[in-house]
Amino acid sequence: MTEVVVVGAGLAGLVAARRMAQAGADVLVLEENDEVGGRVRSHHQDGYTFDRGFQVLFAEYPAVRGELDLDALDLRYFSPGATIARPGSRSTFVDPLKRPGMLLTSLLNGDVSLLDKLRLLLLRQRVSGRDEDDIFGAPDTSIRQYLDDHGFSRKFVENFAEPFYGGITLDRALGSSSAVFEYTFRMLTEGDIAVPADGMGAIPKQLAESARAAGATIETGATVESLDGDGPTVETANETFSPRAVVVATDPKEAGRLTGVETPTETRGCITQHFAVARHRRLDTGDRILLNAEDEGPNTVAPMSTVAPEYAPDDRQLLSATFVGRTDGRGRSEAELFRETDGDLAAEVDAALRSWYPEHRFDALELLHTDRVEFAQFAQPPGFRDSLPDLGAPGGQVYLAGDYTRWSSIHGALYSGRNAAEVALVDLGI
């Protein structure tokens, strides 16, 4: 008899399934797609690896270290900091405490003032040692207001914060919660960002393999049509299950449909385009992300195969360019962004690279693949945590698992899966 049904094989569902199976429960995972991973997936084609949207792993997240075998993922690390780009100009901005050898380079960076660099050092001290609950439990404001309140200049916001944290929160207007800013800033000061050698899809693949090894069964292509919390009862097109408990680990919209619980409805999306360019056309970013400090073109360009050579054939290199919208009406909104054609967006990437690298030619820049990710995150305005559902909100023996029960991140998804499993196991007496 199936004791637990997990609906959804994203990160949260896979962690929940593995932990309950390890505890001895008979677990069945039902996933409507043909592959596991949810929003974290990779596509392999002609020697290239295309991650679904621009996604990276913050290696210092506690849940990442607790739930993943990082050595087995064979991580490839980005260098700390970023390259700030505008027409005819590129500059390197690095935390000198992480890379002491870059101290002079960082001090001489004219795109970020000395006072702003000192403010960053003070911010580093302020968040150091503060745990997640402390940061997210403090009074909240927008990232933009937070930076203003702490004295950061307009130049710093426009040159660095808008593209960098706009990329993290998928809103270049910086209207998201300052708690997200503080916690991710702390994680970046204490660790680095990386991608697995086989792409971000290696993360759910690892979780699925470990869940199966623990005894869980994972069925793909199995859509749950309805869920009755009394019992509970789970119905697919072909079968009806009556487990002792159900963990709903779908996206928030589907979770709301199945359980009737109010879940976040406002989302953030992005468009990521993947380009091939000749291997010898070196962009000299030092394994760092390029930040667009000038306009609403590609927000970031990442040298994926420079960081992870496995992402491209030996004679080519792979770049990913990500576009995000604004929510303040001062630039292209997300809705306007998604009306742009792939060709028009690719032309913007080409124009940006030509302006940032006037010494190069990009005649051979080739668009390989475009990901239009309408739901990459749920919106996280100031105070958003007050309205998030509790994992036990459905009642009975039905539980929620997903980053929308905590905050939008890989860490939030992994943590929620573990938490749902722990609570369910206690209630089941396992």
N, C-alpha and C positions, 0 to 999 in steps of 0.2 A: 504493500500500500504506500502511495506517495504521501509523505507527511507534510511536505512543504512544496508549494508551487511558487516559483519566482517568475514574474512576468517581466521580460526584458533582459537582454544579455549585453547591456552596456557595462561600464566599469562598476557601477554601484551594484547591479544585479549579479555580476560575476563574483564580486567580493562576498556578497551576502551568501550566494550559493556555496562557494568554497568553504566559508567559515562554518556554515550549518552542516555541510557534509562532513567536514573534519570532526565535528562534534558528535557525529553518528546519525544524523537525520537522513531520511530518504528524500532527496531533493530532485525536483524536475524543473528545468528552466525552459520557458517557452519564449521564443524570439521570432517576431514576424518577418524580419529580414532574412536574407540568405546567408548572412555572415554576422558574427558577433562584433561588438564594439560601440554601437550607438553612434555618438558624434565623433568618436575617435577611430578613424579608419585610414587605411592607406591603399593606394591603387598602384600596381606594378605593371609597366608597359614598356617594351622595347629597351629594357635596361635602365629605365628611370623609375624612381619612386615618387609618387605624388601623394602627399598627406592631404587629407580633406580639410581645406582651409589651412591657414598658417597656425600650426599648433606646436608647442614645445613643452618639455617637461621641466618643471621647477624641481630640481633634484633634492632640494633641502626640505620640501614639504614633509611634515611628520608622517602623514598617511602614505606618501610615496615610499618613504623609507621602511614603513611598517608593512606594506602590502605587496611591494614589488621586489623581485630579485634584480637589482640594478646591474650586477655583474653579468647576469645572463642576458640582459638587454643589450649589452655591448654599446654603451652610450658614447655618442660623439658630442663634444661640448663646444658651445659657442664661447668665444672670448668675452670676458666681462666688458660692459660698456656698450658704446654704439658709435657709428660714424654718422655725423650730422652732415647732411648734404643739401646744397642749394646750387643754383646755376653757377658754374665755374668755381665752386668751392666745396671742399670736403675737410672735415676736421674730426679728430678722434677724441672722444670723451670717455674717460675711464675712472673708476674708483681707485685712487692711488693706494688705498689700504689693502686692496685685493691684488693689485699689480704695482708694487713699489717701483719697479723699473720704468713705469709709465708716468711717474710723478711729474717730470718736467713737461712731457707732452700734454698732460692734463692741465697743468698750471698755465701753459701757453695757449690753451684753447680759447679763442676769442668769442666763440659762440655762447659760452657760459661765463659769466663774470666771476671774479675772485670772491665777491661777497656771496654769490649764489653757491659757490663751491664750499664756502665755510658754513653756509646754512645747511647744506647737505650733510656735512660732517656732524653738525649739531643734531640733525634729524636722525642720523645713524645712531647716535648715542641715546636719543629719546626712545627709539623703538627697540633697541637692543635688549634682549631678555624678556620682553613683554610677550605673553603667550596669546594665542588666538582669541580665547574668550575675553581676555582683558581688552584687547584692541577692539573687537567687535562689540563689546559691551559699553564702550565709552561714548560720550556725546558725538554725534555724527553730523557731517556737512558734506558738501560736494568736494571733489578733488580740487577743482578750480578755486573754490572759496578757501579751502584748507591752505593751498599754496600761497594765496594772497594774505591770509591771516598770519602765516609764518614768514612773511617778508620776501618771498621769492619774486623776482622781477618779471615783468612782462616778456622780456627777452628770453629768460629761462623757460617760461611756460610755452612760448611759441616755438622755440628752437628744439627743445628736448621733451618737455612734459606732454605736449599735445600729440606728437607722433608716437612717442614711446608708450605712455600710459593710455593714449587713445587706442593703441594697438592691443594692449592688455584688456581694456574694458570695452573695446569696439565702439567707442564714442569719442571722437576727437574734440568734442565740446567739453570734455572732462566733467560731465554732470553726474558721474557715478559716486558712490559712497567713498568718503575719505578712509574708512576702515579697510576697504579693499586696497587702496593705495598704501596705507601704512603696513599692512601685513605682507603684501607682495614686495614692498621695498625692503622689509626686514629679511625676507627669504632671499632676495637678490644680493643683499650685503653679506649673507652667511653662506650662500651656495651659488651655483651656476645653473644655466639653462642648457638643455641638451635634447637630442633626438636619438632614438635607437638606430643602430646601423641599418636595420631592416625597415625603418619607418615607424611612425607613431602607432600604426596598426599592430606592431609587435606587442604593445602593452596589453590590449584585450586578448590577444592570442595567448600570451603567457598566462593570464588569469583564467582563461577557458581551459587550458591544458591542466592547470593545477586544480581547478574545480572538478574536472573529470577524473583526475588522479585520486581525488578525495572521495569519489563515488557519485558525484552529481551527474545527472543526465541532462544534456543540452539539445533541444530540438529547435532547429531553425526552420523558417518558413511556416511557423505555427502562430497564427493570429488569434489573440484572445478576443472573442466577440462580446462577452459579458462576464461580470463578476458579481456574485451575490454574497454579501458579507455575512449573511446568516448561514452558518454551516461550517465554513464557507464553501461556495461552489464556483468553479471556473469553467467556462464553456468556450471551446473552439469550434470551428466548422465541423469537425469530425468527432470530437470527444468531449465528455464532461468529466471533470475531476472534482473530487470532494476531499481535499487535503485537510489537515488539522490547522494549517496556517498558510497565508498568502503574503508574499512580499511583492508589491507593485513597484517595479524599478524601470518604468517607462519614462518618456519625456513628460513634462508637467501637464501638457494639454491632454494627453492620453490618460495620464493618471487621474486627472479630474473627471474625465468621461467615465472611467471604470469605477471610481470610488465615490463620486459626488463631492469630493473635498475641493475647496477653492484653492487653486494653485496659481502661480504667476502666469500671466497671459502676455505681458509686454516682453518682446524679445529683442535681441541685438543680432544682426547678421553681418556678413562680410563676403567679399568676392576675392578669391585668390587665383591668380594666373601663374602658370608654371612655364618657364621659358628655357630653351636650350641656347647656348652660345658656345663658340669655340673655346676649347680648354686654354689656349694661349692668351685669350683676352682677359687678362688679370684685372680684377677690380680693386685689389689692394685694400680690402676692408679689415684685414687682420682677423678673419673669422667672426666679424661683428655684423650686426644688422645695420642696414642703411636707413636712416630716418629722414623723411621728407620734411624739411623745415620751411618749405617755401609755399606750397599750395595744396589744393585738395586732390591732387593726382594720387599715384600710389602712396599710401601712408608709409609703408615700409617695403624694402626690398631685401630679401635674405639670400645670402650665397650658400644655398643648401649643400651642394656637392663639394664646396670648399671645406665646410664643416664636416660633412659626412660623404666621403668620396664614393661610397656605395650607392648614393642616390642617382648617379649618372654613369653612362659608359665612359671608358677611359679617355676617349678623344673629345668629350663634350663636358660642359659644366651646366648645372641646373640652378636657375634663379627662381625664387618665388616672390611675386609682388602682390601685396594685399591692400585692398581698398576698404575703407570704412566710411560711414556717414557721420553727420553731425545732428545733434538734437536741439541746437539753439537758434536755428534759422539763419546763421551767418555764413553758411556754405551749403554744399550739396547734401541733402538729406539722404537717409538710407533708401527711401522710396525712389528718389531721383536716381540714386546710384544704380539700383537694380533695373532701371529702365535703359541703362546704357548697354550697347551691344558689346560682345566680346571683342570685336575688331576695334571699336572706338576706345575701349579700355586699354587694349594692347598698344594702340597708338600713343596713349598717354604714358605708358611705361617706357616705350621707345624714346619719346621726347624727353622724359625725365632723365633717363640714363645718358642721353646725348648731352644734356645740359650739365649734368654732374661730372661727366667725363669728356670734356671737349677734346682731349688728346686721343680718344678712341673712336673707332668706327663700329657701329652696331648693325651693319647691313645684314648680317647673318643671324640676327636675333629671331628665334623661331618660337611662336606660341604653340605649346604642346597640349595643354590641358587647362580648362577653367572650372573651378569649383564655385558655384553660387550657393552659399550656405545661408539660408534665410533664418534658421534658428541655430546660432552658435552659442549664445548665452541667454539667460533671462536678464531683464533689466534690473539694475541694482542701484536705485537712487538712494539718497541719504535716508536712513531709517528703514531700509527695505526688510531687514531681518524681523521687524515687528510683525510683518504680515505673512511670513512664511509658515507653511503647515508643519505641525509636529508629526514625527514619524508614526505615531499612533492615532492620528486624526481620523482615519476611517472607522476605528472602533472594532470591537470583537478581536478576531485573530487575523486581521488584515493590517499590514504595515507599509509605510512608504519608504523608499530608498531612492535618492537622487540628489544631485547637488542643490536642487531648489529647496531642500529642507535645511540647507546650511548657507552656502554661497557658491557662486558659479565658478568652478575650477575643477581640475582633476583631483586636487586634494579633497574638495567638498564631496565629489562623487565617491571616492574611495572611502572616506570617513563615514559617509552616510550608509554605505553598504555594510561596513563593519558594525556600526551602531544598530542598524535594523536587525542584523543577525543576532547580536548579543541580547537585545530586548526580546526578540521572538523566542530564542532558545530558553530564556528564563521563564517566559509565559508557558512554554510547552513542557517545562520541567525536564529538559534534556541537558 
